[in-house]
Amino acid sequence: MDYFEFRNGEMYAEDVSVLRLAERHGTPLYVYSRATLERHFRAFDDALAGLEHMVCYAVKANSNLAVLQTLARLGAGFDIVSGGELQRVLKAGGRADRVVFSGVGKSEDEIRFALESGIYCFNVESEYELELIDVTARLMGKRASIALRVNPDVDAKTHPYISTGLKNNKFGVDIATAEQLYLRAARMSGIEILGIASHIGSQLLEVSPFLDALDRVLALVRRLADAGITMRHIDVGGGLGVRYHDEKPIAPADWAAAIKPKFEGLPVRVLTEPGRAIAGNAGILVTRVLGIKGGEDKRFAIVDAAMNDLIRPTLYQAWMDIVPVVQQGEGRETQTYDIVGPICETGDWIGKDRALAIATDDLLAVRTAGAYGFTMASNYNSRPRAAEVMVDGDAETLIRARETFDDLVRGETLLP
Ligand SMILES: *Cc1c(COP(=O)(O)O)cnc(C)c1O
């Protein structure tokens, strides 16, 4: 459920006309709805009521400062995967003591910065990283709070690029050897064991992989308890899917209802790390049709957004809904188009074989583009990255100005 809807054939973001936003700020343009972000965050927070819990929004889904600020104001925690994301969270008013630091390749500098900032917990993904965090913490006269991110070896049944919980993925510590590593960690003077984490993938549409993973994690938690190592929290990760096409995503309430019984009688705090499910349909990408080409065999609508603005279609073969911002009945014939960008790559497409009644200069909205949209944008082909706007009721704020040529060449130098 989101707050992008049609009124008299024209798309609105909450109470603001998307057409007006495009006229004011140009295209390509990301538009976010504050109310949708709040709705989705609360869906998780409310669903876990009755359990001590913390909803840690996965920053990499959408890391615009205003998005983070919106969630920080609602009391969110944050799941980060880099020092840069930690800086963003702090700048946006997020609390360090509500931050968990995931990621397979944390550098020593990032570890030090996280320790200085006083983050809540490191999700440790390998033995060498555990050793590095231990040494770094001791040199700073601190103890680092950690959880091991275990790899429960379950199939999340999602696209291979966003599946992370199988044994042959690079993520986490093999659950079979995690017990040994916990025993080692317990003897490290720079380490304090806080909990256990797992995250098995993204865009999950079934609850069973979550339950399988949790069962394996809980079995390990009991073995560790027998060995005298008690968990203060269990981080069940993120990964709930959203609807792009005809998927039937799991509602946070249903997901919570399924996992809650497993925590009965366990005095632990529950953490979760949703990204896509909070930000996904809180955003659209608005683009203008530059021109139409082709004929009977194949028709292309060339638009001003490209794979550098939104890489999901070409990277994950993702289907994203594309709709005209203004539904114009007259003078428009429905034809089948490939919606493609201006970039010099055959892979530069946003949608294929779409039946649309469109013409040059029309505005299109790519829906459910709020997660893994702007954050994965690049400057390929020297294209400035898009502007971003946040709508709140009938108010709008430009939360990121469109990049300029000077932005593109900042830091570059000509030879003497
Ligand atoms: C990406 C990521 C998430 C968020 O995944 P979503 O599918 O966006 O919910 C959560 N935890 C970790 C460790 C991640 O890498």
PDBQT file of the ligand as one rigid body, heavy atoms in Angstrom, charges set to zero:
ROOT
HETATM    1  C1  LIG A 501      20.540  -5.678   2.053  1.00  0.00    +0.000 C 
HETATM    2  C2  LIG A 501      20.455  -6.163   3.441  1.00  0.00    +0.000 A 
HETATM    3  C3  LIG A 501      19.258  -6.051   4.147  1.00  0.00    +0.000 A 
HETATM    4  C4  LIG A 501      17.986  -5.510   3.547  1.00  0.00    +0.000 C 
HETATM    5  O1  LIG A 501      17.419  -6.365   2.612  1.00  0.00    +0.000 OA
HETATM    6  P1  LIG A 501      15.972  -6.014   2.014  1.00  0.00    +0.000 P 
HETATM    7  O2  LIG A 501      15.704  -7.110   1.071  1.00  0.00    +0.000 OA
HETATM    8  O3  LIG A 501      16.077  -4.691   1.356  1.00  0.00    +0.000 OA
HETATM    9  O4  LIG A 501      15.017  -5.996   3.162  1.00  0.00    +0.000 OA
HETATM   10  C5  LIG A 501      19.245  -6.463   5.454  1.00  0.00    +0.000 A 
HETATM   11  N1  LIG A 501      20.364  -6.979   6.050  1.00  0.00    +0.000 NA
HETATM   12  C6  LIG A 501      21.520  -7.112   5.389  1.00  0.00    +0.000 A 
HETATM   13  C7  LIG A 501      22.699  -7.661   6.086  1.00  0.00    +0.000 C 
HETATM   14  C8  LIG A 501      21.612  -6.715   4.059  1.00  0.00    +0.000 A 
HETATM   15  O5  LIG A 501      22.761  -6.849   3.409  1.00  0.00    +0.000 OA
ENDROOT
TORSDOF 0
